[in-house]
Structure formats: C-alpha cells, structure tokens
Amino acid sequence: MATATLTSKGQITIPVGVRNDLKVETGDRVEFIQIAPGRYEFVAVTHSINELKGMFGKPAKTVSVEDMNNAIVQRGASAR
C-alpha cells in the first residue's frame, strides 16, 4: 500500500509507484471523485475526451434524434 503525508500547505507527493501505474508526469492533471461520504477516487486526467473519436469505428446504421426520442418514449411506456 502506498502512503503519503499531507504538508502544512495541503500538498502531497504521489508515490513513484502510483505515478508509474497512472502514467502521470509533471504537469498532468488529476481529479478527486467522491464515491461515498469520506471516500474519494484519485483519477489521472491525462487524455482529452477528443482522443476517443473514431475508437469504435463507423456505426452500421445512423439513427436520428427523433428516432432516439421515440425509442425512449416507447421504452418508458413499456416500463409502466
């Protein structure tokens, strides 16, 4: 288990093993996401969401917003 000590300025040094696992370097951003009261997840934010573009290829069939809305209405009606 990796541990760190909080300084009087509210800073911590991320242990080298954790930095290596997260692939973070100087200047990279991280987020603290609350997953429960008093519990946080530490996540590296090193990649832009734009990097996901094209990851899954072209869809076999395009769907209009109207078709999506109709599907939502039908699914909602069947759930009642």
GICORJO-V71242 format. One record per backbone hydrogen bond with DSSP energy under -1.0 kcal/mol. CO is the residue of the C=O (numbers start at 1). NH is the residue of the N-H. E is the energy in kcal/mol with one decimal. If there is no record, write none. Layout:
{{CO	NH	E} {CO	NH	E}}
This chain:
{{7	10	-2.0} {11	7	-2.7} {15	19	-2.4} {16	20	-2.5} {17	21	-2.3} {18	22	-2.5} {19	24	-1.9} {25	28	-2.4} {29	45	-3.0} {31	43	-2.8} {33	41	-2.9} {36	39	-2.8} {39	35	-2.1} {39	36	-1.4} {41	33	-2.9} {43	31	-3.0} {48	51	-1.6} {49	52	-1.8} {50	53	-1.3} {52	55	-2.4} {64	68	-2.1} {65	69	-2.7} {66	70	-2.4} {67	71	-2.2} {68	72	-2.1} {69	73	-2.4} {70	74	-2.6} {71	75	-2.4} {72	76	-2.5} {73	77	-2.4} {74	78	-2.1} {75	79	-1.1}}
